[in-house]
Amino acid sequence: MKVFVAGGRGRVGSLLADNLEAKGIEVVSGGLEDGIDVISGKGLTEALAGVDTIVNVLNTPRFDAEGAISFFEGAINNLTAEGERAGVRHHIVLSIVGVGQGDASEVGYYLGKVAQERAVRSASIPATIIRATQFHSYIPVLIDQHTVDGKVIAPRSFVQPVELDEVIELLAEAATTLEPGSEVEIAGPDRFYHDDLFRATLADRGDDREVVTVDAEGAPDVMVPRGAYRTGTVRYPITGIPTA
């Protein structure tokens, strides 16, 4: 088996590549550092030669709708076109829990992920979509993104962080055993409110930024699973946080 990891040098892609290689699977890393540009198509034809499965964990720093949609749609279109020529049989995409549920899709980045899911579903290569909640390790970054004038603006909405290693294992499972066409969501074992989680995380890090609680915009459960999902077993690494 030969797997192409689009975004193979990133935080998720590099761990996934290691996981698959430990299972005896040949991995082709597809990132700019490898001389492969999925968006322009540079190096893609050669990289996909003999590949059975694409695992797409590409990401973009663009949070505006135009930039995010262009990036995610463009990547799907190029991977589909070159993958079809190469005989790729399965395209797996890592997405986000809550994307595409209407009331979560006004943020530009989420609109990009909605477009990505739509594009891969309608493409010629059979696809699987894996949706994850926020990673444990990303919570400090999320806090920074919610900081305005030195204060952390935290919505009273739900968050259910998951350990990245468990997402990696699910992606590896999708590449090796899941039938194309599946849609699987994964979330951690505990559900919190953003403000409670942020306060506990800051306190644990010795960070004295004030957390200001604000009402949730839209439904409070929009970024946590609403249906069946895979439950991670690793708890958030700070104890004593009230669960929601």
DADA-V813361 format. One line per field, one symbol per residue. psi: psi as a letter, one per 20 degrees, with the letter a starting at -180 (. if undefined). A space follows every 10 residues. Layout:
# DADA-V813361
psi->???
This chain:
# DADA-V813361
psi->qpppookija gghhhggggg hhjjpppopn rhijjpohgh ipigghhipj pgppookqrq ipiqgggggg gggggggghg ghhghikpip opppappipj kfjjjipggh hghghggggh hirhppqppp pqaqqgiigh ghghhjppli qoopqmrqqm qqphhhgghg ghghhhhqpq iqopqprrip prqggggggh ggghjkpjpp popqqqobpi khkqqibqrp pripqpjprj ppq.
